[in-house]
Amino acid sequence: MTHRVHGPFEVNLAPQPVEDSDEAEVLGRMRFDKRFHGALEATGLGVMLFNRSPVEGSGAYVAIERVSGTLAGRRGSFAFQHNCHMDGGAQRQSITVIPGSGTGELAGLSGTLRIRIEEGGAHFYDFEYSLPDH
């Protein structure tokens, strides 16, 4: 059975050095940490690689994020794979639970996450997921 949960989250980004300083204007790397609230009460830690496009509203990022905490009262951890881009302001997101990454009561978790950033910069998640026996 598929479940849907949503809630707010905060994210902190920490730029990391880029080996080739000539590419630092367009290529970047960041570490990030998140705090999810609501039915997903957890922390997320990840690493992101991104490309800044010279075209306004365009670019892309990929990331791996480890999430630990509770989901609908079930404790454990899992990982997300992010593959997202914007094309002239049109956003496409693919953020999925990495198969087999669930631990503890979240073993067998599968699902997809969607990120919403509202006016003023507030971040929200919409998480559609399935768990065995849930």
C-alpha positions in Angstrom: 0.0 0.0 0.0 1.3 3.5 -0.9 1.3 6.2 1.7 1.7 9.9 1.3 3.1 12.3 3.9 4.3 15.9 3.8 5.8 18.5 6.0 8.4 21.3 6.3 12.1 20.9 6.4 15.2 23.1 6.9 18.4 22.7 4.9 21.9 24.0 5.5 24.4 24.1 2.7 28.1 24.1 3.1 30.1 24.8 -0.1 33.1 22.4 -0.6 36.2 23.2 -2.6 36.3 22.3 -6.3 39.5 20.8 -7.5 39.7 22.7 -10.8 39.3 26.4 -9.9 38.7 27.3 -13.6 35.5 25.4 -13.4 34.3 26.8 -10.0 32.0 29.3 -11.7 29.9 26.5 -13.3 30.6 23.4 -11.3 30.2 23.1 -7.6 30.0 20.7 -4.7 28.2 21.0 -1.4 27.6 19.1 1.8 24.1 19.6 3.2 22.2 18.7 6.3 18.4 18.7 6.7 15.9 18.5 9.5 12.5 17.0 8.4 9.4 17.6 10.4 5.9 16.0 10.4 5.3 12.3 9.7 9.0 12.2 8.6 10.8 13.3 11.8 14.5 12.9 10.7 17.8 14.3 9.8 19.4 14.1 6.4 23.1 14.3 5.5 24.3 14.5 1.9 26.7 15.5 -0.7 25.6 17.4 -3.9 27.3 18.1 -7.2 25.8 20.8 -9.3 26.2 22.8 -12.5 25.3 26.5 -12.8 24.0 27.3 -16.2 24.7 30.7 -17.8 21.0 30.6 -18.8 18.8 32.1 -16.1 16.7 29.5 -14.4 18.6 26.5 -15.7 21.0 24.1 -14.1 21.2 20.7 -12.5 22.3 18.7 -9.4 22.8 15.2 -8.3 23.1 14.1 -4.7 23.1 11.2 -2.3 21.4 11.8 1.1 21.3 9.5 4.2 18.2 10.0 6.3 17.9 8.8 9.9 14.9 9.1 12.2 11.2 8.0 12.2 8.7 7.7 9.4 5.1 7.4 10.6 6.5 6.2 13.9 8.8 3.6 12.4 12.5 4.1 13.3 15.4 3.5 11.0 17.4 5.0 8.1 17.5 5.0 4.3 19.1 6.9 1.5 17.8 9.1 -1.3 19.3 9.5 -4.8 18.6 13.0 -6.2 18.7 13.8 -9.9 17.2 17.2 -10.6 17.4 19.9 -13.2 15.7 23.2 -14.2 15.3 24.3 -17.8 14.3 28.0 -18.1 12.6 27.8 -14.7 10.7 24.5 -15.4 11.8 22.1 -12.7 12.1 18.3 -13.0 12.9 16.2 -9.9 13.7 12.6 -9.5 14.4 11.9 -5.8 14.0 8.2 -5.0 14.7 5.9 -2.1 17.8 3.8 -3.0 16.6 0.2 -3.2 17.8 -1.9 -0.2 19.0 1.2 1.8 16.3 0.9 4.5 17.4 -0.2 7.9 15.6 -1.1 11.2 11.8 -0.7 10.9 12.3 1.0 7.6 13.8 -2.1 5.9 12.2 -2.6 2.5 11.2 1.1 2.1 10.6 2.3 -1.4 9.3 5.7 -2.6 9.8 9.1 -4.2 10.2 12.5 -2.6 9.2 15.9 -4.1 10.6 19.2 -2.8 8.6 22.4 -2.9 10.2 25.8 -2.2 7.5 28.4 -1.6 7.7 32.1 -1.8 9.9 33.4 0.9 12.1 30.3 0.7 10.2 27.9 3.0 11.0 24.3 2.1 8.5 21.4 2.1 8.6 17.7 1.2 5.9 15.5 -0.3 6.9 11.8 0.2 5.1 8.9 -1.4 6.3 5.6 0.0 5.6 1.9 0.6 6.8 -0.4 3.4 6.3 -4.1 3.7 3.5 -4.9 6.2 2.4 -1.3 6.4 
